[in-house]
Amino acid sequence: MFNENSICVKVWFTAVATGTYMYEQVPNLFNLREEVGKKLEQMGFPTE
């Protein structure tokens, strides 16, 4: 459902990358958390 270009993925990626939210707080909605995790790992951010 979501991909790396989805606005929800971009918003949650930015929120986690800037420290506003933690990765664990990304909603487990369809594949949203998975896509955000992929993007974070690509940019060198930890997901654990």
C-alpha distance matrix in Angstrom:
0.0 3.8 6.8 10.4 11.1 9.1 12.0 11.0 10.9 14.2 15.8 15.3 16.4 19.4 20.3 20.4 22.1 24.8 25.4 24.6 22.3 22.2 19.2 19.8 19.3 15.6 14.0 12.5 9.7 6.8 6.7 8.1 11.6 11.0 9.9 12.7 15.0 14.6 15.5 18.3 19.7 19.8 21.8 24.0 23.2 23.5 20.8 23.4
3.8 0.0 3.8 7.0 7.9 5.9 8.9 7.9 7.2 10.4 12.3 12.0 12.7 15.7 16.8 17.1 18.5 21.1 22.1 21.4 19.4 19.4 16.5 17.7 17.1 13.3 12.5 11.8 9.5 7.7 6.2 6.0 9.5 9.2 7.0 9.4 12.2 11.8 12.1 14.9 16.7 16.7 18.3 20.8 19.9 20.6 18.2 21.1
6.8 3.8 0.0 3.8 5.4 5.4 9.0 9.1 7.2 9.5 12.4 12.4 12.0 14.9 16.8 16.8 17.5 20.4 21.8 21.6 20.0 19.8 16.9 18.7 18.5 14.8 14.9 14.3 12.6 11.0 8.4 8.0 10.6 9.5 6.3 8.8 11.4 10.0 9.8 13.2 14.7 14.0 15.8 18.5 18.3 19.5 17.6 20.8
10.4 7.0 3.8 0.0 3.8 5.6 8.4 9.1 6.2 7.2 10.7 11.0 9.6 12.3 14.8 14.7 14.7 17.6 19.5 19.7 18.5 18.4 15.7 18.2 18.2 14.6 15.6 15.7 14.7 13.7 10.7 9.4 11.1 10.1 6.3 7.6 10.1 8.4 7.0 10.6 12.3 11.1 12.5 15.5 15.5 17.3 16.0 19.6
11.1 7.9 5.4 3.8 0.0 3.8 6.4 8.6 7.0 6.9 10.3 11.8 11.0 12.8 15.4 16.3 16.2 18.5 20.8 20.5 19.8 20.5 18.2 20.7 20.1 16.5 17.3 17.8 16.2 15.3 13.1 11.5 13.8 13.4 9.7 10.5 13.5 12.1 10.2 13.5 15.6 14.0 14.8 18.2 18.2 20.3 19.2 22.9
9.1 5.9 5.4 5.6 3.8 0.0 3.8 5.4 5.3 6.4 8.7 10.2 10.6 12.5 14.4 15.6 16.4 18.4 20.2 19.4 18.4 19.3 17.1 19.2 18.0 14.4 14.6 15.3 13.2 12.8 11.3 9.3 12.2 12.6 9.4 10.0 13.6 13.1 11.6 14.4 17.0 16.2 16.8 19.9 19.2 20.9 19.2 22.6
12.0 8.9 9.0 8.4 6.4 3.8 0.0 3.8 5.4 5.0 6.1 8.6 9.7 10.6 12.2 14.2 15.1 16.5 18.3 17.0 16.6 18.1 16.7 18.9 17.1 13.8 14.2 15.8 14.0 14.5 13.4 10.6 13.2 14.5 11.5 10.9 14.7 15.0 12.9 14.9 18.1 17.5 17.4 20.4 19.3 21.2 19.7 23.0
11.0 7.9 9.1 9.1 8.6 5.4 3.8 0.0 3.8 5.4 5.1 6.1 8.4 9.9 10.5 12.2 14.0 15.4 16.6 15.0 13.9 15.3 13.8 15.5 13.6 10.2 10.4 12.2 10.6 11.7 10.9 7.7 10.1 12.1 9.8 8.9 12.7 13.8 12.3 13.8 17.0 17.3 17.2 19.8 18.1 19.4 17.4 20.4
10.9 7.2 7.2 6.2 7.0 5.3 5.4 3.8 0.0 3.8 5.5 5.3 5.9 8.5 9.8 10.5 11.8 14.1 15.3 14.7 13.3 14.0 11.9 14.2 13.1 9.6 10.7 11.9 11.0 11.7 9.7 6.5 8.2 9.5 6.7 5.5 9.4 10.1 8.5 10.3 13.3 13.5 13.7 16.3 14.8 16.2 14.4 17.7
14.2 10.4 9.5 7.2 6.9 6.4 5.0 5.4 3.8 0.0 3.8 5.6 5.1 6.1 8.6 10.0 10.3 12.1 14.2 13.7 13.3 14.6 13.2 16.1 14.8 11.8 13.5 15.3 14.6 15.5 13.4 10.2 11.4 12.6 9.6 7.7 11.2 11.6 8.9 10.4 13.8 13.3 12.7 15.6 14.4 16.6 15.6 19.1
15.8 12.3 12.4 10.7 10.3 8.7 6.1 5.1 5.5 3.8 0.0 3.8 5.5 5.3 6.2 8.7 9.9 10.7 12.4 11.0 10.9 12.9 12.4 14.9 12.9 10.4 12.1 14.7 14.2 15.9 14.6 10.9 11.8 14.0 11.7 9.3 12.7 14.1 11.6 12.1 15.8 16.0 14.9 17.3 15.4 17.3 16.1 19.2
15.3 12.0 12.4 11.0 11.8 10.2 8.6 6.1 5.3 5.6 3.8 0.0 3.8 5.4 4.9 6.1 8.4 9.9 10.6 9.4 8.2 9.6 8.7 11.1 9.4 6.8 9.2 11.8 12.0 14.1 12.6 8.8 8.8 11.4 9.9 6.8 9.8 12.0 10.2 10.0 13.7 14.7 13.8 15.6 13.2 14.4 12.8 15.7
16.4 12.7 12.0 9.6 11.0 10.6 9.7 8.4 5.9 5.1 5.5 3.8 0.0 3.8 5.5 5.3 5.9 8.5 9.9 10.2 9.4 10.0 8.6 12.0 11.3 9.0 11.9 13.8 14.4 15.8 13.5 10.1 9.5 11.0 9.0 5.6 8.1 9.7 7.1 6.7 10.5 11.2 10.1 12.1 10.0 11.9 11.0 14.4
19.4 15.7 14.9 12.3 12.8 12.5 10.6 9.9 8.5 6.1 5.3 5.4 3.8 0.0 3.8 5.5 5.0 6.0 8.4 8.4 9.2 10.8 10.8 14.2 13.0 11.3 14.3 16.8 17.3 19.1 17.0 13.5 13.1 14.8 12.7 9.4 11.7 13.1 10.1 9.3 13.0 13.4 11.2 13.3 11.3 13.7 13.5 16.7
20.3 16.8 16.8 14.8 15.4 14.4 12.2 10.5 9.8 8.6 6.2 4.9 5.5 3.8 0.0 3.8 5.6 5.5 6.3 5.1 5.6 8.1 9.0 11.9 10.1 9.3 12.4 15.4 16.3 18.7 17.2 13.5 12.6 15.2 13.9 10.3 12.3 14.7 12.4 10.9 14.6 15.8 13.8 15.1 12.3 13.8 13.2 15.7
20.4 17.1 16.8 14.7 16.3 15.6 14.2 12.2 10.5 10.0 8.7 6.1 5.3 5.5 3.8 0.0 3.8 5.5 5.1 5.9 4.9 5.4 6.0 9.3 8.7 8.3 12.0 14.4 16.1 18.3 16.3 13.0 11.1 13.3 12.7 8.9 9.8 12.5 10.7 8.4 11.8 13.6 11.8 12.3 9.1 10.1 9.5 12.0
22.1 18.5 17.5 14.7 16.2 16.4 15.1 14.0 11.8 10.3 9.9 8.4 5.9 5.0 5.6 3.8 0.0 3.8 5.5 7.7 8.2 8.5 8.8 12.5 12.5 11.8 15.5 17.6 19.1 20.9 18.5 15.3 13.6 15.0 13.8 10.1 10.7 12.5 10.0 7.4 10.7 11.8 9.2 9.8 7.2 9.5 10.3 13.1
24.8 21.1 20.4 17.6 18.5 18.4 16.5 15.4 14.1 12.1 10.7 9.9 8.5 6.0 5.5 5.5 3.8 0.0 3.8 5.7 7.9 9.4 11.1 14.3 13.6 13.6 17.1 19.8 21.2 23.4 21.4 17.9 16.4 18.3 17.1 13.4 14.3 16.3 13.7 11.2 14.4 15.4 12.4 13.0 10.4 12.5 13.4 15.7
25.4 22.1 21.8 19.5 20.8 20.2 18.3 16.6 15.3 14.2 12.4 10.6 9.9 8.4 6.3 5.1 5.5 3.8 0.0 3.8 5.4 6.6 9.3 11.9 11.3 12.2 15.9 18.6 20.5 23.0 21.3 18.0 15.9 18.2 17.7 13.9 14.3 17.0 15.1 12.2 15.1 16.9 14.3 14.1 10.8 11.8 12.3 13.8
24.6 21.4 21.6 19.7 20.5 19.4 17.0 15.0 14.7 13.7 11.0 9.4 10.2 8.4 5.1 5.9 7.7 5.7 3.8 0.0 3.8 7.0 9.9 11.9 10.1 11.1 14.3 17.5 19.1 22.0 20.8 17.2 15.7 18.5 18.0 14.3 15.5 18.4 16.5 14.1 17.4 19.2 16.8 17.1 13.8 14.7 14.3 15.9
22.3 19.4 20.0 18.5 19.8 18.4 16.6 13.9 13.3 13.3 10.9 8.2 9.4 9.2 5.6 4.9 8.2 7.9 5.4 3.8 0.0 3.8 6.6 8.2 6.3 7.8 11.0 14.1 16.0 19.0 17.9 14.6 12.6 15.6 15.8 12.2 13.1 16.4 15.2 12.8 15.9 18.2 16.5 16.6 13.0 13.0 11.9 13.1
22.2 19.4 19.8 18.4 20.5 19.3 18.1 15.3 14.0 14.6 12.9 9.6 10.0 10.8 8.1 5.4 8.5 9.4 6.6 7.0 3.8 0.0 3.8 5.4 5.4 7.3 10.8 13.0 15.7 18.4 16.9 14.1 11.3 13.9 14.7 11.3 11.1 14.6 14.2 11.4 13.9 16.7 15.4 14.8 11.1 10.2 8.6 9.4
19.2 16.5 16.9 15.7 18.2 17.1 16.7 13.8 11.9 13.2 12.4 8.7 8.6 10.8 9.0 6.0 8.8 11.1 9.3 9.9 6.6 3.8 0.0 3.8 5.3 5.5 9.1 10.5 13.3 15.5 13.6 11.1 8.0 10.2 11.3 8.3 7.6 11.3 11.4 9.0 11.2 14.2 13.7 13.3 9.8 8.6 6.0 7.6
19.8 17.7 18.7 18.2 20.7 19.2 18.9 15.5 14.2 16.1 14.9 11.1 12.0 14.2 11.9 9.3 12.5 14.3 11.9 11.9 8.2 5.4 3.8 0.0 3.8 5.6 8.0 9.0 12.4 14.9 13.8 11.8 8.5 11.1 13.1 10.8 9.9 13.7 14.6 12.5 14.2 17.4 17.3 16.6 13.2 11.2 8.1 8.1
19.3 17.1 18.5 18.2 20.1 18.0 17.1 13.6 13.1 14.8 12.9 9.4 11.3 13.0 10.1 8.7 12.5 13.6 11.3 10.1 6.3 5.4 5.3 3.8 0.0 3.8 6.1 8.6 11.3 14.5 14.0 11.4 9.0 12.4 13.8 11.2 11.6 15.4 15.5 13.8 16.3 19.1 18.6 18.6 15.1 13.8 11.1 11.7
15.6 13.3 14.8 14.6 16.5 14.4 13.8 10.2 9.6 11.8 10.4 6.8 9.0 11.3 9.3 8.3 11.8 13.6 12.2 11.1 7.8 7.3 5.5 5.6 3.8 0.0 3.8 6.4 8.5 11.4 10.6 7.7 5.8 9.4 10.4 8.1 9.3 12.7 12.9 12.0 14.6 17.0 17.0 17.5 14.4 13.8 10.8 12.4
14.0 12.5 14.9 15.6 17.3 14.6 14.2 10.4 10.7 13.5 12.1 9.2 11.9 14.3 12.4 12.0 15.5 17.1 15.9 14.3 11.0 10.8 9.1 8.0 6.1 3.8 0.0 3.8 5.4 8.8 9.3 7.0 6.3 10.0 11.3 10.1 11.6 14.7 15.3 15.0 17.5 19.7 20.1 20.8 17.9 17.1 13.8 15.2
12.5 11.8 14.3 15.7 17.8 15.3 15.8 12.2 11.9 15.3 14.7 11.8 13.8 16.8 15.4 14.4 17.6 19.8 18.6 17.5 14.1 13.0 10.5 9.0 8.6 6.4 3.8 0.0 3.8 6.4 7.1 6.4 5.5 8.3 10.5 10.5 11.3 14.0 15.5 15.6 17.4 19.7 20.7 21.3 18.8 17.5 13.9 15.0
9.7 9.5 12.6 14.7 16.2 13.2 14.0 10.6 11.0 14.6 14.2 12.0 14.4 17.3 16.3 16.1 19.1 21.2 20.5 19.1 16.0 15.7 13.3 12.4 11.3 8.5 5.4 3.8 0.0 3.8 6.0 5.5 7.0 9.4 10.6 11.2 13.0 15.0 16.2 17.1 19.0 20.8 22.0 23.1 20.9 20.2 16.8 18.3
6.8 7.7 11.0 13.7 15.3 12.8 14.5 11.7 11.7 15.5 15.9 14.1 15.8 19.1 18.7 18.3 20.9 23.4 23.0 22.0 19.0 18.4 15.5 14.9 14.5 11.4 8.8 6.4 3.8 0.0 3.8 5.8 8.0 8.7 9.9 11.7 13.2 14.5 16.0 17.6 19.1 20.5 22.2 23.6 21.8 21.2 17.8 19.6
6.7 6.2 8.4 10.7 13.1 11.3 13.4 10.9 9.7 13.4 14.6 12.6 13.5 17.0 17.2 16.3 18.5 21.4 21.3 20.8 17.9 16.9 13.6 13.8 14.0 10.6 9.3 7.1 6.0 3.8 0.0 3.8 5.7 5.3 6.2 8.7 9.9 10.7 12.5 14.3 15.5 16.8 18.7 20.1 18.7 18.2 15.0 17.2
8.1 6.0 8.0 9.4 11.5 9.3 10.6 7.7 6.5 10.2 10.9 8.8 10.1 13.5 13.5 13.0 15.3 17.9 18.0 17.2 14.6 14.1 11.1 11.8 11.4 7.7 7.0 6.4 5.5 5.8 3.8 0.0 3.8 5.5 5.3 6.2 8.5 10.0 10.8 12.3 14.3 15.6 16.8 18.4 16.6 16.6 13.6 16.1
11.6 9.5 10.6 11.1 13.8 12.2 13.2 10.1 8.2 11.4 11.8 8.8 9.5 13.1 12.6 11.1 13.6 16.4 15.9 15.7 12.6 11.3 8.0 8.5 9.0 5.8 6.3 5.5 7.0 8.0 5.7 3.8 0.0 3.8 5.5 5.2 6.0 8.6 10.0 10.4 12.1 14.2 15.4 16.2 14.1 13.4 10.1 12.3
11.0 9.2 9.5 10.1 13.4 12.6 14.5 12.1 9.5 12.6 14.0 11.4 11.0 14.8 15.2 13.3 15.0 18.3 18.2 18.5 15.6 13.9 10.2 11.1 12.4 9.4 10.0 8.3 9.4 8.7 5.3 5.5 3.8 0.0 3.8 5.5 5.0 6.2 8.8 9.8 10.5 12.4 14.4 15.3 13.9 13.2 10.1 12.5
9.9 7.0 6.3 6.3 9.7 9.4 11.5 9.8 6.7 9.6 11.7 9.9 9.0 12.7 13.9 12.7 13.8 17.1 17.7 18.0 15.8 14.7 11.3 13.1 13.8 10.4 11.3 10.5 10.6 9.9 6.2 5.3 5.5 3.8 0.0 3.8 5.3 5.1 6.3 8.6 9.9 10.7 12.6 14.3 13.4 13.8 11.5 14.6
12.7 9.4 8.8 7.6 10.5 10.0 10.9 8.9 5.5 7.7 9.3 6.8 5.6 9.4 10.3 8.9 10.1 13.4 13.9 14.3 12.2 11.3 8.3 10.8 11.2 8.1 10.1 10.5 11.2 11.7 8.7 6.2 5.2 5.5 3.8 0.0 3.8 5.5 5.2 6.1 8.6 9.9 10.7 12.3 10.7 11.4 9.2 12.6
15.0 12.2 11.4 10.1 13.5 13.6 14.7 12.7 9.4 11.2 12.7 9.8 8.1 11.7 12.3 9.8 10.7 14.3 14.3 15.5 13.1 11.1 7.6 9.9 11.6 9.3 11.6 11.3 13.0 13.2 9.9 8.5 6.0 5.0 5.3 3.8 0.0 3.8 5.4 5.0 6.1 8.6 9.9 10.4 8.8 8.6 6.2 9.6
14.6 11.8 10.0 8.4 12.1 13.1 15.0 13.8 10.1 11.6 14.1 12.0 9.7 13.1 14.7 12.5 12.5 16.3 17.0 18.4 16.4 14.6 11.3 13.7 15.4 12.7 14.7 14.0 15.0 14.5 10.7 10.0 8.6 6.2 5.1 5.5 3.8 0.0 3.8 5.5 5.2 6.2 8.8 10.0 9.8 10.3 8.9 12.3
15.5 12.1 9.8 7.0 10.2 11.6 12.9 12.3 8.5 8.9 11.6 10.2 7.1 10.1 12.4 10.7 10.0 13.7 15.1 16.5 15.2 14.2 11.4 14.6 15.5 12.9 15.3 15.5 16.2 16.0 12.5 10.8 10.0 8.8 6.3 5.2 5.4 3.8 0.0 3.8 5.5 5.1 6.4 8.7 8.7 10.5 10.0 13.7
18.3 14.9 13.2 10.6 13.5 14.4 14.9 13.8 10.3 10.4 12.1 10.0 6.7 9.3 10.9 8.4 7.4 11.2 12.2 14.1 12.8 11.4 9.0 12.5 13.8 12.0 15.0 15.6 17.1 17.6 14.3 12.3 10.4 9.8 8.6 6.1 5.0 5.5 3.8 0.0 3.8 5.4 5.2 6.2 5.1 7.0 7.0 10.8
19.7 16.7 14.7 12.3 15.6 17.0 18.1 17.0 13.3 13.8 15.8 13.7 10.5 13.0 14.6 11.8 10.7 14.4 15.1 17.4 15.9 13.9 11.2 14.2 16.3 14.6 17.5 17.4 19.0 19.1 15.5 14.3 12.1 10.5 9.9 8.6 6.1 5.2 5.5 3.8 0.0 3.8 5.3 5.0 5.4 6.4 7.0 10.3
19.8 16.7 14.0 11.1 14.0 16.2 17.5 17.3 13.5 13.3 16.0 14.7 11.2 13.4 15.8 13.6 11.8 15.4 16.9 19.2 18.2 16.7 14.2 17.4 19.1 17.0 19.7 19.7 20.8 20.5 16.8 15.6 14.2 12.4 10.7 9.9 8.6 6.2 5.1 5.4 3.8 0.0 3.8 5.5 7.6 9.8 10.8 14.1
21.8 18.3 15.8 12.5 14.8 16.8 17.4 17.2 13.7 12.7 14.9 13.8 10.1 11.2 13.8 11.8 9.2 12.4 14.3 16.8 16.5 15.4 13.7 17.3 18.6 17.0 20.1 20.7 22.0 22.2 18.7 16.8 15.4 14.4 12.6 10.7 9.9 8.8 6.4 5.2 5.3 3.8 0.0 3.8 5.8 9.1 10.9 14.3
24.0 20.8 18.5 15.5 18.2 19.9 20.4 19.8 16.3 15.6 17.3 15.6 12.1 13.3 15.1 12.3 9.8 13.0 14.1 17.1 16.6 14.8 13.3 16.6 18.6 17.5 20.8 21.3 23.1 23.6 20.1 18.4 16.2 15.3 14.3 12.3 10.4 10.0 8.7 6.2 5.0 5.5 3.8 0.0 3.8 6.6 9.3 12.1
23.2 19.9 18.3 15.5 18.2 19.2 19.3 18.1 14.8 14.4 15.4 13.2 10.0 11.3 12.3 9.1 7.2 10.4 10.8 13.8 13.0 11.1 9.8 13.2 15.1 14.4 17.9 18.8 20.9 21.8 18.7 16.6 14.1 13.9 13.4 10.7 8.8 9.8 8.7 5.1 5.4 7.6 5.8 3.8 0.0 3.8 6.5 9.3
23.5 20.6 19.5 17.3 20.3 20.9 21.2 19.4 16.2 16.6 17.3 14.4 11.9 13.7 13.8 10.1 9.5 12.5 11.8 14.7 13.0 10.2 8.6 11.2 13.8 13.8 17.1 17.5 20.2 21.2 18.2 16.6 13.4 13.2 13.8 11.4 8.6 10.3 10.5 7.0 6.4 9.8 9.1 6.6 3.8 0.0 3.8 5.7
20.8 18.2 17.6 16.0 19.2 19.2 19.7 17.4 14.4 15.6 16.1 12.8 11.0 13.5 13.2 9.5 10.3 13.4 12.3 14.3 11.9 8.6 6.0 8.1 11.1 10.8 13.8 13.9 16.8 17.8 15.0 13.6 10.1 10.1 11.5 9.2 6.2 8.9 10.0 7.0 7.0 10.8 10.9 9.3 6.5 3.8 0.0 3.8
23.4 21.1 20.8 19.6 22.9 22.6 23.0 20.4 17.7 19.1 19.2 15.7 14.4 16.7 15.7 12.0 13.1 15.7 13.8 15.9 13.1 9.4 7.6 8.1 11.7 12.4 15.2 15.0 18.3 19.6 17.2 16.1 12.3 12.5 14.6 12.6 9.6 12.3 13.7 10.8 10.3 14.1 14.3 12.1 9.3 5.7 3.8 0.0
